[in-house]
């Protein structure tokens, strides 16, 4: 809890922001209860990436929030000292260190001791964009991008939606997407960006007269063709997440034995898993797409555990996190995970840890086991809601497989 002096310092920060032009919801509301929106940027490898940032207050504590589309990613703690506020995002293992001066926030976003993104923000302003009329070339829909992928993908999807001149979009790969990019058409191209505390990305989209798109992703050039365009066939088909990773023929029962977050060893032979359908999530708290998957796993477990579903997350973490998994603990708490979470090793040990799997290179990946303990289905990656119908399809595909296996007895179809 902040001291009275620090609470007053935070209110001073908010009052300064108000005088700089941050919109309020009405003079009758207490200043500490109002949301505070900022137009922020981070600089990553020389690229300036804009994004929305919000400051609110909860029970006298100042809270900073990033956004992934409609999803809010909020700080888990903060420390205020005069005009200096440090936000901690324990679920990412990061901090945002800010100073308010002349109505402007400046500072740094830190991911560990070596990765630092310069940060700045000004109070958000309502801006009318002239390039939002009938002359703006439409890009809504699904496009195919020729992939540059170490995972053997031939193509990715670019998915865009338009709403009254505002565009939201994402690039979907087999392991998941870029998060929800947002922006507008200006000066002959769409300028879209994303930063949720992870996946910093600036995407410039240049519509061409021949119906194609040129994309510049953090300075790297790509090209896209509408999925319905015959020219898309020459690029290739995006990898199917249900076929990307397979299981070796004749594989035995899936086995695991790893410590949970309290250090207790949990094994597949434990009584709680006997005769259960089991989803094993290959995951890591460092992985942004694993954060996208976590709310779905939490909901899936609540929905099906009384029918015989268990979920085990095998979390592959960096060496320092294995020694003290603070980030993973915050990850579990942030998403309200009630299923079993185990420390399985470091990320580069995943193939050796799961020898039954072939081409296991996407984080996250779900291995779905029948009541007989054998892998019956695999789903690689997981998209965010920014992928629209592909996000819903991922949820439906996994849920449908779980329901099918729950209706089996002793590994045999009814």
Residue pairs with C-beta under 8 A, 6 or more apart in sequence:
1 60
1 61
2 10
2 60
2 61
2 62
2 80
6 80
6 81
7 60
9 80
9 81
9 82
9 83
10 32
10 57
10 62
10 80
10 85
11 31
11 32
12 83
13 62
13 80
13 83
13 85
13 100
14 31
14 32
14 34
14 36
14 55
14 57
15 31
16 100
16 103
17 36
17 55
17 100
17 103
17 123
18 24
18 31
19 103
20 103
20 104
20 122
20 123
21 103
21 123
21 125
22 36
22 37
22 38
22 123
22 124
23 37
23 124
23 126
24 34
25 34
25 35
32 57
32 60
33 57
34 56
35 54
35 55
35 56
36 54
36 55
36 56
36 123
37 52
37 53
37 54
37 123
37 124
38 52
38 53
38 54
38 55
38 105
38 121
38 122
38 123
38 124
39 50
39 52
39 53
39 121
39 122
39 123
39 124
39 125
40 50
40 51
40 52
40 53
40 105
40 119
40 120
40 121
40 195
41 48
41 49
41 50
41 51
41 119
41 120
41 121
42 48
42 49
42 51
42 109
42 117
42 118
42 119
42 195
42 200
43 49
43 117
43 118
44 117
44 200
44 218
45 218
45 219
47 200
47 202
47 218
47 219
48 202
49 193
49 194
49 195
49 200
49 201
49 202
50 193
50 202
51 66
51 67
51 193
51 194
51 195
51 196
52 67
52 124
53 64
53 65
53 66
53 121
54 64
54 65
54 67
54 72
55 62
55 63
55 64
55 65
56 62
56 63
56 65
57 63
61 77
61 78
62 78
62 80
62 85
62 87
63 74
63 75
63 78
63 87
64 74
64 75
64 78
64 85
64 87
64 96
65 72
65 73
65 74
65 75
66 72
66 73
66 195
66 196
66 197
67 73
67 196
68 179
68 180
68 194
68 196
68 292
68 384
68 386
69 168
69 179
69 180
69 182
69 384
69 385
69 386
70 385
71 196
71 384
71 385
73 89
73 91
73 92
73 196
73 197
74 89
75 87
75 88
75 89
75 96
76 88
76 89
76 90
76 91
76 330
76 334
77 87
77 88
77 90
78 85
78 86
78 87
78 88
79 85
79 86
79 88
80 86
83 99
83 100
83 101
84 97
84 98
84 99
85 98
85 99
85 100
86 95
86 96
86 97
86 98
87 95
87 96
87 98
88 94
88 95
89 95
89 96
89 197
90 326
90 327
90 329
90 330
90 334
91 285
91 291
91 327
91 330
91 331
91 333
91 334
92 111
92 197
92 198
92 327
93 111
93 112
93 285
93 286
93 321
93 326
93 327
93 330
94 109
94 110
94 111
94 197
95 109
95 110
96 107
96 108
96 109
96 110
96 119
97 107
97 108
97 109
97 110
98 105
98 106
98 107
98 119
98 121
99 105
99 106
99 107
103 122
103 123
104 120
104 121
104 122
105 119
105 120
105 121
105 122
106 119
106 120
106 121
107 119
107 120
108 116
108 117
108 118
108 119
109 116
109 117
109 119
109 197
110 116
110 117
111 117
117 200
129 165
129 184
129 185
129 186
131 184
131 185
131 186
131 187
132 164
132 165
132 184
132 185
136 165
136 185
137 185
137 207
138 162
139 160
139 162
139 167
139 169
139 190
139 205
139 207
139 213
140 160
140 161
140 162
140 167
141 159
141 160
141 226
141 227
141 228
142 157
142 158
142 159
142 226
142 227
143 157
143 158
143 159
143 160
143 213
143 224
143 225
143 226
143 227
144 155
144 156
144 157
144 158
144 224
144 225
144 226
144 227
144 232
144 235
144 236
144 238
145 155
145 156
145 157
145 158
145 171
145 215
145 222
145 223
145 224
145 235
146 154
146 155
146 222
146 223
146 235
146 236
147 153
147 154
147 155
147 156
147 173
147 236
147 238
148 222
149 156
149 173
149 174
150 361
151 173
151 174
151 175
151 239
151 244
151 361
151 362
152 239
152 359
153 173
153 174
153 238
153 239
154 235
154 236
154 237
154 238
154 239
155 235
155 236
155 237
155 238
156 171
156 172
156 173
156 238
157 171
157 172
157 227
157 238
157 387
157 390
158 169
158 170
158 171
158 172
158 213
158 215
158 224
159 169
159 170
159 171
159 172
159 177
159 386
159 387
159 388
159 390
160 167
160 168
160 169
160 205
161 167
161 168
161 169
161 388
165 184
165 185
166 182
166 183
166 184
167 182
167 183
167 184
167 185
167 190
167 192
168 180
168 181
168 182
168 386
169 180
169 181
169 182
169 192
169 203
169 205
169 386
170 177
170 178
170 179
170 180
170 181
170 383
170 384
170 386
170 387
171 177
171 178
171 181
171 203
171 217
172 238
172 383
172 387
172 390
173 238
173 381
174 238
174 239
174 241
174 244
174 362
174 380
174 381
175 289
175 361
175 362
175 363
175 364
175 380
175 381
176 288
176 289
176 292
176 293
176 362
176 364
176 381
176 382
176 383
176 384
177 289
177 292
177 383
177 384
177 386
177 387
178 194
178 199
178 201
178 203
178 386
179 194
179 196
179 198
179 199
179 201
179 288
179 292
179 384
179 386
180 194
180 384
180 385
180 386
181 192
181 193
181 194
181 201
181 203
181 386
182 192
182 193
182 194
183 190
183 191
183 192
183 193
184 190
184 191
188 206
189 204
189 205
189 206
189 207
190 203
190 204
190 205
190 207
191 202
191 203
191 204
192 202
192 203
192 204
192 205
193 201
193 202
193 203
194 200
194 201
195 201
196 288
198 288
198 291
199 288
200 218
201 217
201 218
202 217
202 218
203 215
203 216
203 217
203 218
204 215
204 216
205 213
205 214
205 215
206 213
206 214
206 215
206 216
207 213
208 214
211 225
211 226
211 229
212 223
212 224
212 225
212 231
213 223
213 224
213 225
214 221
214 222
214 223
215 221
215 222
215 223
215 224
216 222
225 231
225 232
225 235
226 232
239 380
241 362
241 379
241 380
241 381
241 394
241 397
242 377
242 378
242 379
242 380
242 397
244 359
244 362
244 378
244 380
244 381
245 357
245 358
245 359
245 360
245 361
245 362
245 365
245 378
245 380
246 357
246 358
246 359
246 378
247 356
247 357
247 358
247 375
247 378
248 355
248 356
248 357
248 358
251 356
251 374
251 375
252 356
252 374
253 268
253 372
253 373
253 374
254 268
254 278
254 280
254 356
254 367
254 369
254 373
254 374
254 375
255 267
255 268
255 269
256 266
256 267
256 268
256 280
256 312
256 314
256 342
256 344
257 265
257 266
257 267
257 268
258 265
258 266
258 314
258 342
258 343
258 344
258 345
259 265
259 266
259 342
259 343
260 266
260 340
260 341
260 342
260 343
261 325
261 328
261 329
261 332
261 341
261 343
266 312
266 340
266 342
268 278
268 373
272 310
273 310
273 312
275 308
275 371
275 410
276 308
276 309
276 310
276 371
277 304
277 308
277 309
277 310
277 368
277 369
277 370
277 371
277 402
277 405
277 406
278 309
278 310
278 311
278 312
278 368
278 369
278 373
279 297
279 300
279 309
279 310
279 311
279 312
279 366
279 367
279 368
279 369
279 398
279 402
280 311
280 312
280 313
280 314
280 366
280 367
280 368
280 369
281 290
281 293
281 297
281 311
281 312
281 313
281 314
281 364
281 365
281 366
281 367
282 314
282 316
282 350
282 354
282 360
282 363
282 364
282 365
282 366
282 367
283 290
283 293
283 313
283 314
283 315
283 316
283 363
283 364
284 290
284 315
284 316
284 317
284 347
284 363
284 364
285 315
285 317
285 321
285 325
285 327
285 328
285 330
285 331
286 317
286 318
286 321
286 327
286 347
287 363
287 364
289 363
289 364
289 381
289 382
289 383
289 384
290 363
290 364
290 382
291 331
291 335
292 382
292 383
292 384
293 364
293 382
294 331
294 334
294 335
294 337
295 335
296 382
296 395
296 398
297 311
297 313
297 335
297 337
297 339
298 335
298 336
298 337
298 338
298 339
300 309
300 311
300 398
300 399
300 402
301 309
301 311
301 337
301 338
301 339
302 338
304 402
304 403
304 406
305 339
307 406
308 371
308 406
309 402
309 406
310 339
310 340
311 339
311 340
312 339
312 340
312 341
312 342
313 337
313 339
313 340
313 341
313 342
314 342
314 344
314 353
314 354
315 325
315 328
315 341
315 342
315 343
315 344
316 344
316 345
316 346
316 347
316 349
316 350
316 353
316 363
317 325
317 327
317 328
317 343
317 346
317 347
318 346
318 347
319 346
321 327
321 328
322 343
322 345
322 346
325 343
328 341
328 343
331 337
332 341
344 350
344 353
345 353
347 363
350 360
351 357
351 360
354 360
354 367
356 375
357 365
357 367
357 375
357 378
362 380
362 381
363 381
364 381
364 382
365 378
365 379
365 380
365 381
366 378
366 379
366 382
366 398
367 375
367 377
367 378
368 375
368 376
368 377
368 378
368 379
368 398
368 401
368 402
368 405
369 375
369 376
369 405
370 376
370 405
370 408
370 411
371 405
371 408
371 409
371 410
371 411
372 410
372 411
374 411
376 401
376 405
377 401
379 394
379 397
379 398
379 401
381 394
382 394
383 390
383 391
383 394
384 391
385 391
387 394
407 413
407 414
408 414
